[in-house]
Amino acid sequence: MGLLGWFFYLFLGVVLFIILLYFDQKYSITRLEKLIISNIFLLIISGILKKIGINYTDNVFLIFLFLFMIDAIYCSYFKDVDFFDRVDNNIEYYFVLIIIGFFINQSFINRVEFVFLTGEDLRLIIWSFVLLFLYYFCKNNDIFTSTSKNEVISMSVDRVLSSYAKLKYRFFDECDVPEKELSNVLYSIMIYHNYHRSKFLRRMDYIRFRLNGQKQKLGIMQVESSRFISDSESILLTYQKLLKLYEKEKSSRKKNKVEEIIKNYCKSYSNEVLYIFDIIKKF
């Protein structure tokens, strides 16, 4: 295969990682959907390589090995998450992914002249499943409609508490406000945004902002701003907005005022933040 082949698989691993990251952040895809999308990517790449006559399909499943390493580095150094935490079962997931990729590689890709549909039974069956999955994925995620999906994020309790501990250590002073409930609301919103917009992506936001200067969401609290703001400033701006809602709700007769504040501030992602708030308020 040679050194060039290893670099080629590494490049494809990076491409696949970016694709999965995009789908995960936009549609909150499940592990099963990630596994299927990864293998669809494997089939498409193999089909293209065979079509243009590039002989790098013998061990193309190694893309998944590089994907595993890239994901581990991304989680450990950019998301501040323990990739090897047993709760998340990342090792088991990638073991299954690599085994399935190896099976498809050896039992299907390496035994046929063309990977894309030509009418032969095995390929017809496999691609039927692929097309069926794509149909249901697009349908469930409203890709071709204007309806947006609002589901509770797939963060485990342990993941929420781990993120809470790390962020509280970093931003204790910024969130040490007189209103205890608002402090927990700040942390809840912070955990949500930090999960969906990692430190690495926020750095990219800062670079893009410095280049074009256009108004966009910045900081760990993802506050829309037309000027450069730090993480601490984004927390302060969020607190000021929450405080106004808090003062407004004080005079109301509603029992669960905090829930109303979260719904009014977070709107489309209020369910996710409420889920996090219910966990951390007990600590």
Beta strands, then each sheet from edge to edge (+ up, - down):
strand 1: 216-218
strand 2: 223-225
sheet 1: 1+ 2-
end
